[in-house]
């Protein structure tokens, strides 16, 4: 399972946003509220769905309850995925086994919350973009059933395309942002080709929203100690909604110059920089994530949000909240042109970086 910078990875799991008009009463007596988080990705060899209780209790401290695993995990639930055709026909069912993420290589971050056990529900079946994946969570004590549907974004077969990468036919000129004049920009384009018969909740494509990063990579070379150190920073080009399954970023050259200057910073004494090929990272997700992103941008999420109660969920169930959907990811290297390197070396904005050439 990949680690992503896409903000859908950074969203708070326990306090998501809800489109319901009814507010969640945080002062109500304690009851089992299922909080679900899951992101399907075709390139992952294992898929994890996190299912926890919201530990809200009128008579107990949330801080105390956060340190107790029993307050946050269900002991008796059945979790499965049902594959459904675009026309609603049931295909088959996949049972998910409970695993400890600490043993899977994904330890929980330290803090007020307990760190072990760190449970999630896992399956390893390959995803097929020709099906909808319906998550069903059955509480074996109460009989309650919570569910949610997710389409799959195909980032394996070539349906998800980025033109500017060095290993695609679309890149002829490399990454050139040598001029900082008005209306000068670097362009990142691409498209998504959905399955011909795709249909999900009225949409003819699972891909709705995209986000792009450019990772600048360089080598710090100390001409006294002769030590060489590789470093990098990510420039966030932001979100876009796809238009007719296409996306087109036009990033001003001046913004890239400013980003390089801020991201690399003034060179330390005796250090010179060699720029390596940059890396373009493009992430794609669904209408559900698009709605989540818009809501969280307006209000904020997590403990620092303007409200504690959630403002968006796509989990169907009387006492269930969360986000279950899919994502796609493409990345690759792109060569920065020598013309751009020369400009970065001479431009007053980037001269303090002490760029002296390339590492390639």
C-alpha positions in Angstrom: 0.0 0.0 0.0 1.5 3.3 -1.1 2.1 6.2 1.1 0.7 9.3 -0.6 0.9 13.0 -0.1 -2.6 13.4 -1.6 -4.6 15.2 1.2 -7.1 12.4 1.2 -4.5 10.6 3.2 -4.2 13.4 5.7 -7.8 13.7 6.5 -8.9 13.1 10.1 -10.4 9.6 10.4 -12.3 10.1 13.6 -13.9 13.4 12.8 -15.0 13.5 9.1 -17.6 15.9 7.6 -21.3 15.2 6.9 -23.8 16.5 4.4 -26.7 15.6 6.7 -28.9 18.4 8.1 -29.0 16.5 11.5 -26.1 17.4 13.8 -24.4 14.6 15.7 -24.9 15.2 19.4 -21.5 15.0 21.0 -23.0 15.2 24.5 -25.3 12.2 24.1 -24.9 9.1 26.3 -22.3 6.7 24.9 -23.3 4.5 22.0 -21.5 2.6 19.3 -20.8 4.9 16.3 -18.9 3.2 13.6 -16.2 5.4 11.9 -15.0 3.9 8.6 -12.0 4.9 6.5 -11.0 3.1 3.3 -9.3 4.0 0.0 -9.1 1.5 -2.8 -6.1 1.6 -5.2 -5.5 -0.9 -8.0 -1.8 -0.7 -7.6 -1.9 -1.7 -3.9 -1.1 -5.4 -3.2 -3.1 -5.2 0.0 -6.2 -3.1 0.8 -7.1 -1.9 4.3 -10.4 -0.7 5.7 -10.2 1.0 9.1 -13.3 0.6 11.3 -13.4 2.1 14.8 -15.8 3.4 17.4 -16.3 7.0 18.0 -15.5 7.3 21.7 -18.0 10.0 22.7 -19.5 9.6 26.2 -21.3 12.1 28.4 -19.8 10.7 31.6 -16.3 9.9 30.6 -13.3 11.9 29.5 -12.6 11.5 25.7 -8.9 11.7 26.6 -9.1 8.8 28.9 -11.2 6.8 26.5 -8.8 7.5 23.7 -6.1 5.6 25.6 -8.3 2.4 25.8 -8.4 0.1 22.8 -11.8 -1.4 23.9 -13.3 2.0 23.5 -12.3 2.3 19.9 -12.7 -1.2 18.3 -15.7 -3.5 17.7 -15.2 -7.0 19.0 -18.0 -8.7 16.9 -18.3 -7.4 13.4 -18.3 -9.1 10.0 -16.7 -7.1 7.2 -17.0 -8.0 3.5 -16.8 -6.5 0.0 -19.4 -7.4 -2.6 -18.6 -6.9 -6.2 -21.5 -5.4 -8.1 -21.8 -4.8 -11.9 -22.5 -1.3 -13.2 -26.1 -2.5 -13.8 -26.5 -3.6 -10.2 -25.9 -7.4 -10.6 -24.2 -9.1 -7.7 -20.9 -10.9 -8.7 -19.3 -12.3 -5.6 -18.2 -11.5 -2.0 -14.8 -11.0 -0.4 -14.3 -11.6 3.3 -11.9 -9.2 5.1 -9.7 -10.4 7.9 -8.8 -8.2 10.9 -5.1 -7.5 11.1 -2.9 -5.3 13.3 -1.4 -2.5 11.2 1.6 -2.4 13.5 2.4 -5.9 12.2 1.7 -4.8 8.6 4.3 -2.1 8.6 1.9 0.8 9.3 2.5 1.8 13.0 0.1 4.3 14.5 1.6 7.7 15.2 2.3 8.4 18.9 0.1 10.8 20.9 -2.9 10.8 23.2 -4.5 7.8 21.4 -3.5 4.3 22.2 -0.9 2.9 19.7 -1.6 -0.9 20.1 -3.4 -2.8 18.9 -3.9 -0.9 15.6 -6.6 -2.9 13.9 -7.9 -2.7 10.3 -9.6 -5.1 7.9 -7.6 -6.5 5.0 -8.1 -8.2 1.7 -5.6 -8.9 -1.1 -7.7 -9.5 -4.2 -6.8 -7.6 -7.3 -9.3 -4.8 -8.0 -11.2 -4.7 -11.3 -12.4 -1.3 -12.6 -15.4 -3.1 -14.3 -17.1 -3.5 -10.9 -18.4 -1.4 -8.0 -17.0 -2.5 -4.6 -19.7 -2.4 -2.0 -18.4 -2.5 1.6 -20.7 -4.1 4.2 -20.1 -4.0 7.9 -22.4 -6.2 10.0 -22.5 -5.8 13.8 -23.0 -9.3 15.0 -24.4 -8.1 18.4 -26.9 -5.5 17.2 -27.5 -6.8 13.7 -26.9 -3.3 12.3 -25.6 -3.2 8.7 -23.5 -0.2 7.5 -22.5 0.0 3.8 -21.0 2.1 1.1 -20.2 1.8 -2.6 -16.9 2.7 -4.3 -16.0 2.6 -8.0 -12.4 1.8 -8.9 -10.0 4.2 -10.7 -7.9 2.3 -13.2 -4.3 3.4 -12.7 -2.8 0.2 -14.1 -3.8 -0.3 -17.7 -3.0 3.1 -19.2 -6.4 4.7 -18.6 -4.8 7.3 -16.3 -2.4 9.3 -18.4 0.2 12.1 -17.7 1.7 13.7 -20.9 4.8 15.4 -19.6 6.7 12.5 -18.1 10.0 11.5 -19.7 8.7 8.0 -20.4 5.6 9.1 -22.3 5.3 10.1 -26.0 3.8 13.4 -25.0 7.1 14.9 -23.6 9.3 16.5 -26.2 10.8 19.5 -24.5 11.4 18.5 -20.9 10.5 20.8 -18.0 11.2 24.4 -19.1 10.3 27.4 -17.0 13.3 29.6 -17.9 11.3 32.8 -18.5 9.5 34.6 -15.6 7.7 37.0 -17.9 4.0 37.6 -17.9 1.8 34.7 -19.2 4.7 32.3 -19.2 3.8 28.9 -17.7 4.7 25.2 -17.4 1.9 22.9 -18.4 0.9 19.5 -17.0 -1.8 17.8 -18.9 -3.4 14.4 -18.9 -6.6 12.4 -19.1 -8.6 9.5 -17.8 -10.3 7.0 -20.0 -13.2 5.2 -18.1 -14.5 1.8 -19.0 -17.0 2.1 -21.9 -19.9 0.9 -19.9 -19.1 2.7 -16.7 -22.1 4.0 -14.7 -22.1 4.9 -11.1 -24.7 7.1 -9.4 -25.4 8.8 -12.7 -21.7 9.4 -13.6 -20.0 8.0 -16.6 -16.5 8.1 -15.1 -15.1 7.4 -11.6 -12.5 10.1 -11.9 -13.7 13.5 -10.8 -10.9 15.4 -9.1 -7.1 15.5 -9.6 -4.2 16.9 -7.7 -0.6 17.4 -8.9 2.7 17.8 -7.1 6.1 18.6 -8.6 9.0 17.2 -6.5 12.3 19.1 -7.0 15.3 17.0 -6.1 18.9 18.1 -5.7 22.3 17.2 -4.3 24.0 19.4 -1.7 27.7 19.2 -2.3 30.1 20.6 0.3 33.3 21.6 -1.4 35.2 21.5 1.9 34.1 18.3 3.5 33.3 16.7 0.1 30.1 15.3 1.6 27.1 15.0 -0.8 23.5 14.9 0.5 20.3 14.4 -1.6 17.3 16.5 -0.6 13.9 17.4 -2.1 10.7 19.4 -1.6 7.2 19.1 -3.1 5.4 22.0 -4.9 1.7 21.6 -4.6 -0.1 22.7 -7.8 -3.5 22.2 -6.2 -6.8 20.5 -7.1 -8.6 20.5 -10.4 -11.9 19.0 -11.4 -11.6 17.0 -14.6 -13.3 18.4 -17.7 -14.5 15.8 -20.1 -12.1 13.4 -18.4 -9.1 15.8 -19.0 -7.0 18.0 -16.7 -4.7 20.8 -17.6 -2.4 22.6 -15.1 -0.9 25.9 -16.3 1.6 26.7 -13.6 3.2 30.2 -13.9 7.0 30.2 -14.3 7.2 32.8 -11.6 5.4 30.6 -9.1 7.9 27.8 -9.8 10.8 30.1 -9.3 9.4 31.3 -6.0 8.7 27.7 -5.0 12.3 26.6 -5.8 13.7 29.6 -3.9 11.5 28.9 -0.8 11.8 25.1 -1.0 15.6 24.9 -1.4 16.5 27.9 0.8 19.7 29.8 0.9 22.7 27.5 0.5 24.8 26.8 3.6 28.4 27.9 3.7 30.6 25.9 1.3 27.6 24.1 -0.2 26.7 24.1 -3.9 23.6 22.6 -5.4 23.2 20.2 -8.3 19.6 19.8 -9.6 18.4 16.3 -10.4 15.5 15.4 -12.7 12.2 16.5 -11.1 9.3 14.1 -10.4 5.7 14.7 -11.3 3.1 13.1 -9.1 -0.6 13.1 -10.1 -3.4 11.8 -7.8 -7.0 11.2 -8.9 -10.1 10.5 -6.9 -13.9 10.3 -7.0 -17.0 12.5 -6.5 -17.1 11.4 -2.9 -13.6 12.6 -2.2 -14.3 15.8 -4.2 -17.3 16.6 -1.9 -15.2 15.8 1.2 -12.4 18.1 0.0 -14.8 21.0 -0.7 -16.5 20.6 2.7 -13.2 20.3 4.6 -11.7 23.3 2.8 -14.8 25.3 3.9 -15.0 24.2 7.5 -11.8 22.3 8.4 -11.7 18.8 9.9 -10.3 17.1 12.9 -9.9 18.5 16.4 -8.9 21.9 15.0 -12.0 22.2 12.8 -14.7 24.8 13.6 -17.0 22.0 14.8 -16.4 18.6 16.5 -19.4 16.9 14.8 -18.8 15.6 11.2 -20.1 17.4 8.2 -19.7 14.7 5.5 -20.1 11.0 5.2 -20.8 8.5 2.5 -21.4 5.6 4.8 -25.0 4.4 4.9 -26.2 3.4 8.4 -28.0 4.9 11.3 -24.9 5.1 13.5 -22.0 5.2 11.0 -19.8 7.9 9.6 -16.7 8.0 7.4 -15.4 8.0 3.9 -15.0 4.9 1.7 -13.9 5.5 -1.9 -11.0 5.0 -4.3 -8.0 6.8 -5.7 -5.5 6.5 -8.5 -1.8 7.6 -8.8 0.7 8.1 -11.6 4.2 9.5 -11.3 7.4 9.8 -13.2 10.6 11.8 -13.8 10.9 14.8 -16.0 14.2 16.4 -17.1 14.7 20.1 -16.3 16.0 21.8 -19.4 19.6 23.2 -19.4 18.1 26.6 -20.3 16.1 26.6 -17.1 19.1 25.5 -15.1 21.1 28.4 -16.5 18.3 30.8 -15.6 18.0 29.5 -12.1 21.8 30.0 -11.6 21.5 33.7 -12.8 18.1 34.9 -11.6 18.4 37.2 -8.6 15.6 35.3 -6.9 17.4 32.0 -7.0 21.1 33.1 -7.0 21.3 32.6 -3.2 20.5 28.9 -3.7 23.9 28.5 -5.3 22.8 26.1 -8.1 25.9 25.2 -10.1 24.6 22.6 -12.5 22.8 19.3 -12.7 23.3 15.8 -11.2 22.4 14.2 -14.6 
